[in-house]
Amino acid sequence: MFDLAHESFAKHGDSFFLEESGGVLIIPKALWEKEHGGIQKKRQFLFSQREKVLGEVVPQLQTPDSFSLRHDLPNEAVLLTEKTTVTLSNIEISSQLFFVLVEKTKVTIGENLSITEHTDNEDCIRESGMARNSPVWLRRNKRSEAVSSLALENIERMSPSSIGCVLKEVNLHNTGLGNILPKLRIHEDSEVEWLWVTADEKEHVAGILEQEKAFCVGRVRSMWLEGYAVSILPKMRISEDCEVEDLRVDAGRKEHVAVVLGQEKTFCVGRVKNVFLEDYAVSILPRLILHEDCEVERLGLYAREEEHVAVVLGQEKAFCVGGAKRVEFYEYAACVVAKLRIKEGSEVESLGLYASRKEHVAAVLGQENPFCAGRVKNMSLQGYAASVITKMRVKEGSITEGFVLDGEMKFFSRILEEGDRSIELGRIRRSGFRVPKEIRRKLRYTLVDEEGKEVLGENISIRKRERLLLVLLLVICFSYYHWL
């Protein structure tokens, strides 16, 4: 049986919308029942005969050159084709109806248009004064849902901020549909749970990059940009009183960050709790500005290749990232610690550097001048990252709660080349001191207890060993002189 309600993708009143290869068919239920009551009674009909049935129902189908979508739909069947100019003005329509019209017809946006969540079996059109403002989920995956060239042309013609909506989620992967983002008039109070945009081709975001002004994306909780989508970050404006829970930016190719690096000015991303930049995205870190009263919970950088950090390391001056409680740099990104400056008065809760190869920290070890790590409460250096302490200076007067050097002895070869007690580490809490005994003689530090008092026993024993070595050396020299 051919079920009109089941076959339609949207309904309004007694009319149904069907997506056809030639366009969008609007057909009243009364007309269907009048023309094909006999077929309805048979209760058997093959789906393969769908086109034949529709052809019999509307033998003289209207295909207008222009059509204004209203709350009151016509009583006759209408086929809207790629040659039909459909005007959307002073109405609220469901997101599903909107995007099908964008795909199948020439859409013109008028005044007071808004889109809302699509709900099956509910009317898909409302007058603008009766808008529901229900949240919209914007999702598209190129592999399963390709965007037509007609849709891209429609989006390009739309004016910025011409489509009102309350956005709930954006999940766009390798699709030109992402170019509609600046065309949306997103309410600043929209609670956007997830904004994830992936673009393997520049065309997927070309329309966004052409916009001169930044566009509002509401109160975003989590944001993930990949590929060419990284370049739209400066174009987005997040509500001022909103704190982004997670910002993740991933760029596997240099071209993905070319637009951002080509801009002379820095840009503000507001308040962000956790920031993670991967590969070439690490290079945009100096361009990011966080809200002045923002303190980042976690700043993570991961760089697989030396070129990923070349831009950052090529800067003469260090750059400030505000306050950061937890800092984690992986592989080649471990070198970025030498260029990082934490906001004055802030203390890093934990600093973690991880390097599995010597090359990952070669840039730091090759520089002449040491760098200051600032006030760091806990420090964990793993693998070859441990060797950066030969170029690091700690903040005077501070107490390091935890200091850990972790790895096999081969990772500490650079430290062992230094003179005894030549690497200054300052005051360290005894309970958090985790360093292999073989390299402790290369370090100069003072262990303190929980009250900040010097642990005399351990510090004295270190000095005693040094004195014994000195005495032994003098004895050997004296014996040799006496023998001569």
C-alpha positions in Angstrom: 0.0 0.0 0.0 1.2 3.5 -0.9 1.0 5.4 2.4 1.2 9.2 1.7 2.0 10.1 5.3 4.8 7.5 5.4 6.3 8.5 2.1 6.4 12.2 2.9 9.3 13.9 4.7 7.1 16.7 6.2 3.5 17.7 6.6 1.5 20.8 7.2 -2.2 20.7 8.0 -3.7 18.2 5.5 -0.9 18.7 2.9 2.2 16.5 2.6 5.7 17.2 1.2 7.4 14.5 -0.9 11.0 14.6 -2.1 11.1 13.7 -5.8 14.0 13.4 -8.2 12.5 16.4 -10.1 11.9 18.5 -7.0 9.5 18.9 -4.1 5.9 17.8 -4.4 3.2 19.4 -2.2 0.0 17.4 -2.3 -3.2 17.8 -0.3 -4.5 14.7 1.4 -8.0 15.4 0.1 -6.8 15.5 -3.5 -5.0 12.2 -3.0 -8.1 10.5 -1.5 -10.4 11.8 -4.2 -8.2 10.7 -7.1 -7.1 7.4 -5.7 -9.7 6.2 -3.2 -9.8 2.8 -5.0 -6.1 2.3 -4.6 -6.3 3.0 -0.9 -9.0 0.3 -0.5 -6.9 -2.4 -2.2 -4.2 -2.0 0.6 -1.6 -3.5 -1.7 0.8 -1.6 -3.8 4.4 -2.1 -4.7 6.9 0.7 -3.8 8.4 0.4 -7.3 5.1 1.8 -8.7 5.5 5.0 -6.6 6.2 7.3 -9.5 3.3 5.9 -11.5 0.9 6.4 -8.6 1.9 10.0 -8.2 1.6 10.6 -11.9 -2.0 9.3 -11.9 -2.9 11.5 -8.9 -1.8 14.7 -10.5 -2.0 14.3 -14.3 -1.8 18.1 -14.8 0.8 19.0 -12.2 1.5 22.7 -11.6 5.2 23.6 -11.8 5.3 27.4 -11.1 8.3 29.6 -11.9 7.9 31.2 -8.5 6.3 30.2 -5.2 5.9 31.9 -1.9 5.7 29.4 0.9 2.9 30.4 3.4 1.1 29.1 6.3 -1.9 28.5 4.1 -0.9 26.1 1.3 -2.8 25.8 -2.0 -5.6 23.2 -2.4 -4.0 21.8 -5.6 -0.8 19.7 -6.0 2.3 21.7 -6.8 5.7 20.5 -7.9 8.6 22.8 -7.0 11.6 22.2 -9.3 15.2 23.5 -9.6 13.7 26.2 -11.8 11.2 27.4 -9.2 12.1 30.4 -7.1 10.8 29.7 -3.6 10.5 32.7 -1.4 10.7 32.2 2.4 9.5 35.2 4.3 7.7 35.9 7.6 7.5 32.3 8.5 9.1 29.6 10.7 9.7 26.3 9.0 11.2 23.0 10.2 14.9 22.5 9.5 14.1 19.4 7.4 11.8 21.3 5.1 14.2 24.1 4.8 17.2 22.0 3.7 15.2 20.0 1.2 14.0 23.2 -0.4 17.6 24.4 -0.4 18.7 21.2 -2.2 15.9 21.0 -4.7 14.7 24.6 -5.6 16.0 28.2 -6.0 15.5 29.7 -2.5 15.2 33.4 -1.8 15.3 34.5 1.8 13.0 37.4 2.8 12.4 39.0 6.2 11.7 37.2 9.5 12.6 33.7 8.4 13.5 31.2 11.1 14.0 27.5 11.2 13.2 25.2 14.0 13.5 21.5 15.0 11.7 19.1 12.8 9.1 16.9 14.5 7.3 14.1 12.7 3.5 14.3 12.5 3.6 18.0 13.4 3.0 21.0 11.2 6.3 22.2 9.6 5.2 25.8 8.9 4.2 28.5 11.4 3.7 32.3 11.0 6.7 34.3 12.3 4.7 35.6 15.2 3.9 32.1 16.4 7.5 30.7 16.2 8.4 28.0 18.7 12.2 28.6 18.6 12.8 24.9 19.1 16.6 24.0 19.0 18.0 22.9 15.7 20.5 20.1 15.1 22.7 20.8 12.1 24.3 17.6 10.9 25.7 16.4 7.6 28.3 13.9 6.5 29.5 14.0 2.9 30.0 10.3 2.6 26.3 9.6 3.1 24.7 13.0 2.2 26.2 14.9 -0.7 25.3 18.6 -1.1 24.0 19.6 -4.5 25.5 22.4 -6.6 22.1 24.1 -6.4 22.2 24.1 -2.6 25.7 25.7 -2.6 24.4 28.4 -5.0 21.5 29.0 -2.7 23.7 29.4 0.3 26.0 31.7 -1.5 23.1 34.1 -2.3 21.9 34.2 1.3 22.6 37.3 3.3 24.6 37.0 6.6 22.4 36.4 9.7 19.2 36.2 7.6 18.0 32.9 9.1 16.9 32.9 12.7 17.4 29.8 14.8 18.2 28.4 18.2 21.2 26.1 17.6 21.7 23.0 19.7 24.4 21.1 17.8 26.6 21.4 14.7 28.1 18.2 13.3 29.4 18.8 9.8 32.0 16.6 8.1 33.5 17.4 4.7 30.5 19.2 3.4 29.8 22.6 1.8 26.8 22.9 4.0 29.1 24.4 6.6 29.1 27.6 4.6 25.6 28.3 5.9 26.8 29.0 9.4 27.3 32.8 8.9 23.9 32.9 7.3 22.3 31.8 10.5 21.1 34.4 13.0 22.0 32.3 16.0 20.5 33.5 19.3 23.3 34.4 21.8 21.6 32.4 24.4 21.6 29.2 22.3 23.1 26.4 24.4 25.2 24.7 21.7 26.3 21.3 23.2 28.7 20.4 20.4 30.2 22.3 17.4 32.3 19.9 15.3 33.4 20.9 11.8 35.7 18.9 9.6 36.9 20.2 6.1 39.3 18.2 3.9 38.7 20.7 1.1 39.0 24.5 1.3 35.7 24.8 -0.6 33.9 23.4 2.4 34.5 26.6 4.3 35.2 29.1 1.5 31.9 30.9 2.0 32.7 31.5 5.7 36.1 32.9 5.0 34.6 35.4 2.6 32.6 37.0 5.5 34.1 40.2 6.7 32.5 40.2 10.1 32.6 37.5 12.8 29.3 35.6 13.4 27.8 34.5 16.6 27.6 30.7 17.4 25.9 31.1 20.8 27.1 29.5 24.0 29.2 26.6 22.8 30.1 23.9 25.3 32.6 21.9 23.2 34.2 22.9 19.9 36.3 20.7 17.5 37.7 22.0 14.3 39.7 19.8 11.8 41.4 20.4 8.5 40.6 23.6 6.7 37.9 24.3 9.3 40.7 25.5 11.6 40.7 28.7 9.5 37.1 29.6 10.5 38.1 30.0 14.2 38.8 33.7 14.0 35.4 34.2 12.2 33.3 32.8 15.1 32.1 34.8 18.0 31.1 33.1 21.3 28.8 34.7 23.8 30.9 36.8 26.2 29.7 35.3 29.4 30.1 31.7 28.1 32.9 29.4 29.0 33.8 26.8 26.4 34.4 23.5 28.1 36.7 22.1 25.4 38.4 23.6 22.3 40.2 21.1 20.1 41.9 22.2 16.9 43.6 19.6 14.6 45.5 20.6 11.4 47.4 17.9 9.5 48.7 20.1 6.7 50.3 23.5 6.6 47.6 24.8 4.3 45.0 24.2 7.0 46.5 27.1 9.1 47.7 29.3 6.3 44.7 31.7 6.6 45.1 32.1 10.3 48.9 32.6 10.1 48.4 35.1 7.3 46.5 37.4 9.5 48.6 40.0 11.3 46.2 40.5 14.2 45.5 38.1 17.0 42.0 37.0 17.8 40.1 36.3 21.0 38.3 32.9 21.6 36.8 34.0 24.9 36.8 31.9 28.0 38.0 28.4 27.4 38.5 25.7 30.0 40.5 23.1 28.1 42.6 23.8 24.9 44.2 21.1 22.8 46.1 21.8 19.6 47.4 19.1 17.4 50.1 19.1 14.7 50.2 22.3 12.6 47.4 23.7 14.8 50.2 24.3 17.4 51.5 27.1 15.3 48.3 29.2 15.9 48.8 29.3 19.7 50.6 32.7 19.7 47.6 34.1 17.8 45.0 33.0 20.3 43.9 35.4 23.0 41.8 34.2 25.9 39.6 36.4 28.0 41.7 38.4 30.4 40.1 36.8 33.5 40.1 33.3 32.0 42.3 30.6 33.6 42.7 27.5 31.4 42.3 24.2 33.3 44.4 22.3 30.7 46.6 23.3 27.8 47.7 20.4 25.6 49.9 20.5 22.6 50.8 17.5 20.4 53.2 17.8 17.4 54.4 14.7 15.4 56.8 16.6 13.2 59.4 19.3 13.7 57.7 21.5 11.1 54.6 21.6 13.2 56.3 23.8 15.8 58.6 25.8 13.4 56.5 28.9 13.5 56.3 29.0 17.3 60.0 28.4 17.8 60.9 30.9 15.1 59.5 33.7 17.3 62.0 35.9 19.0 59.9 36.7 22.0 57.9 34.4 24.3 54.2 34.7 24.2 51.6 34.7 27.0 48.7 32.3 27.2 47.2 33.8 30.4 46.8 31.4 33.4 47.0 27.7 32.9 46.6 25.1 35.6 47.7 22.0 33.7 50.2 22.1 30.8 51.0 19.0 28.8 53.2 19.1 25.7 53.9 16.0 23.7 56.8 15.0 21.3 58.1 18.0 19.3 55.7 20.3 21.2 57.8 19.8 24.3 60.1 22.5 22.9 57.3 25.1 23.0 57.8 25.3 26.8 60.8 27.5 26.1 58.5 30.1 24.4 55.7 30.0 26.8 55.0 32.7 29.4 52.3 32.3 32.0 50.4 35.4 33.3 52.2 37.2 36.1 50.9 36.1 39.5 49.6 32.7 38.1 50.9 29.3 39.2 50.9 26.2 37.0 49.4 23.3 38.9 51.3 20.8 36.8 53.7 20.8 33.9 54.1 17.6 31.9 56.6 17.2 29.0 56.8 14.0 27.0 59.4 13.2 24.4 60.1 9.7 23.0 63.1 10.8 20.7 66.1 13.1 21.1 65.1 15.2 18.2 61.9 16.2 20.0 63.9 18.4 22.4 66.9 19.3 20.2 65.7 22.9 19.6 65.6 23.6 23.4 69.0 22.0 24.0 70.5 23.9 21.1 69.6 27.4 22.4 72.2 29.4 24.3 70.1 31.1 26.9 68.1 29.3 29.5 64.3 29.9 29.9 62.2 30.4 33.0 59.4 28.0 33.6 57.6 30.3 35.9 55.9 29.2 39.1 55.2 25.5 38.7 53.7 23.4 41.5 54.3 20.0 40.0 56.6 19.0 37.2 56.8 15.7 35.4 59.4 15.2 32.6 59.3 11.9 30.8 61.6 10.3 28.2 64.1 12.7 26.6 62.0 15.6 27.8 64.0 15.2 31.1 67.0 16.8 29.5 65.3 20.2 29.2 66.2 20.9 32.8 69.7 21.7 31.6 68.2 24.8 30.0 65.5 25.6 32.5 65.4 28.0 35.4 62.9 27.8 38.2 61.2 30.8 39.8 63.1 32.0 42.8 61.5 31.6 46.2 58.9 29.0 45.0 58.6 25.5 46.3 58.0 22.7 43.8 55.5 20.2 45.3 56.3 17.4 43.0 59.3 16.9 40.7 59.5 13.7 38.6 62.0 12.5 36.0 60.8 9.3 34.5 62.4 7.0 32.0 65.3 4.6 31.2 68.9 5.8 31.8 69.4 6.4 28.1 66.9 9.3 28.4 69.2 11.1 30.9 72.4 11.0 28.9 72.3 14.8 28.3 72.0 15.4 32.0 74.9 13.1 32.8 77.1 15.3 30.6 76.6 18.2 32.9 78.9 19.0 35.9 78.0 17.9 39.4 75.4 20.1 41.1 75.3 22.4 38.0 71.6 22.1 37.4 69.6 24.4 39.8 66.2 23.1 40.8 65.5 25.2 43.9 63.4 24.0 46.8 61.4 20.8 46.3 59.0 19.0 48.6 60.6 15.8 49.8 57.4 13.7 49.4 57.2 14.6 45.7 60.8 14.2 44.7 61.1 11.3 42.3 64.5 11.3 40.5 66.8 8.3 39.7 69.7 8.2 42.2 72.2 8.0 39.3 71.6 11.6 38.2 70.9 13.3 41.6 74.6 14.3 41.8 74.1 16.5 38.7 71.3 18.5 40.4 71.4 21.2 43.0 68.3 21.3 45.1 67.0 21.7 48.6 64.4 19.2 50.0 61.9 20.6 52.4 59.1 19.0 54.5 55.4 19.8 54.5 56.0 23.0 56.5 58.6 24.2 54.1 61.5 23.5 56.5 64.7 22.2 55.1 65.2 18.4 55.5 68.6 18.5 57.0 69.4 14.8 57.1 69.1 14.3 53.3 70.6 17.6 52.3 73.5 17.2 54.7 74.1 13.7 53.5 74.4 15.0 49.9 76.9 17.6 51.1 78.8 15.0 53.1 79.2 12.8 50.0 80.5 15.8 48.1 83.0 16.6 50.9 84.1 12.9 51.0 84.7 13.0 47.3 86.7 16.1 47.7 88.8 14.7 50.5 89.3 11.5 48.6 90.5 13.5 45.6 93.0 15.4 47.8 94.3 12.2 49.4 94.9 10.7 45.9 96.7 13.9 44.8 98.8 14.1 47.9 99.7 10.4 47.7 100.7 10.8 44.0 102.8 13.8 44.9 104.5 12.0 47.8 105.2 9.0 45.6 107.0 11.3 43.1 
